[in-house]
């Protein structure tokens, strides 16, 4: 057993029992981050803050929301929006944050791809990040069911139908997922459970893994330079902060993060108060009606690109393409055969690949929302083929890449 | 500076994506109808100056309006209750007290002369259908029919409340409330639902509402939707242009052209916002304060960053 002495202060009392000085040193003051970074490196903190906003607003909404097909719509639109003090604020914060979090996730992902931050020991950072993308997607989808509006109902119908797996006709699986032949009470209850318990738990667990995966390989930097973190840290601790290539997580990195968070929050709260419609589809303000299919059914904007990979093909081919799109990003660290972990601008063909992928995904996103009439149907079809083609080309062009 | 360049790239791609999935996609999905400012240009202008006193005699007498319509301000009660009326006519005919202010004068005149035409529901009452609009058209009382109609309109305008006394709720009830319920404002097609002490009284009321709705469903083909959240599900522009001419946005719909004046349409929309967007003023107030707070937060965080990083560069 450790030796305890009479505490001289509260700090000392805690320190003897929890080792708070060590925790602080390991997690903050001597957690080394490269100095050569730009504001894109703050997206992790922006995501953490957005997740906190979702969690807190969600807790308040949970106090009034009723997961019942007869009362869910009114509990949101009447009770929360009209009766509860600032219920409207929590709902708008929750709805807008759910949309904006995906914008930041996509920026975070493309930052990682651009700077090659998934290579040389950082593979697990990428994979755990992709796991977060998937769990956030499930969380967003399950949450979208809860207001039990027209889009909740019909999006639930369409997405659960995917599990019939086309030509396999696995209708039993679809019924098992729904707990009924159509989305109804059992469906709403289980998606409520997933949204407020199982998926948030999974997300918090994977966030832990994501942070943990970062610890040993360290954060990448703007030039892909391999740093000797110990030597640079020694310089920093000796007081030569100017020439050290690393900074401490707190307060150095944190102060820059918080500035970026400040700018982000200006944008975020502008959307919450003055421009929330994009995140709260008008169609979902009609109560769910199983006898009235909306004229256009489309997912929220952040799912549109993968929806458009599903849609232009025949059922079975579309499902395979969709399955491909869901898993392929996980494999990025292994499909990129080049040893160069440097920014895309120094990687020749990969630089073209990066911008082609980004633009193709924006085209897919856009075509995924409009009805598949010409010319949009064809544009979507070729953009989906381009997406698949780019992934097939990736190992080849990265193998041809010269060592930088 | 490199960071600003990166920010510009991120912003441009974000805005392009936003443009494509919002304004662009919606322009493809939804037909855009321009407002005609409730001019009802297809209806003939009133050429005669009406006389309210003569109009009163026509409305109460030869015009036979009061056979079906109550006029509560003039002490004319309804001959039947709302449910029986709906069972007889399909929908309860409106009380005429405030129609003179809610509806456009040109529209009222056209309505008296040929209801199905003014309401733009002639597609429902074709000769083949064998159906006739439940409101009988006015064939004249022996004199100049245009003069007689102008007189009736003048009378209806003379008994109506003044424009500035017309509340959003009154406009909604007169123009929409006999077909559309509004649960969040406690409104049913037969009026506001009172608070009942006894459960069986409440049930009796609910049964009346259901009977009314059944008659209305038979008349319209489908029960007209509850409008509680329409301000969010359809938005101001859609509602305004739809009310102006439902056929533009939903060809063949059984919903009649409502015929409200531009000012009354604004009142109706205000009432929809009072039901479905009650916190809009609070939202703007709180929004401004939060923006000020967050800008100050960003400024302080910038100063903090500068003070920390001056040792690092």
Interface residues (C-beta under 8 A of the other chain):
Chain A: X35 X38 X39 X40 X74 X77 X78 X81 X82 X86 X88 X89 X92 X103 X107 X241 X242 X247 X251 X252 X255 X256 X258 X259 X261 X262 X263 X265 X266 X269 X270 X272 X273 X274 X278 X280 X282 X283 X284 X285 X286 X295 X296 X301 X304 X358 X362 X365 X366 X369 X370 X371 X373 X376
Chain B: X2 X3 X6 X7 X10 X13 X14 X16 X17 X18 X20 X21 X22 X24 X25 X28 X29 X183 X184 X225 X228 X229 X232 X233 X234 X235 X276 X278 X279 X282 X283 X284 X286 X287 X290 X291 X294 X295 X297 X298 X299 X300 X301 X302 X304 X305 X307 X308 X309 X311 X312 X313
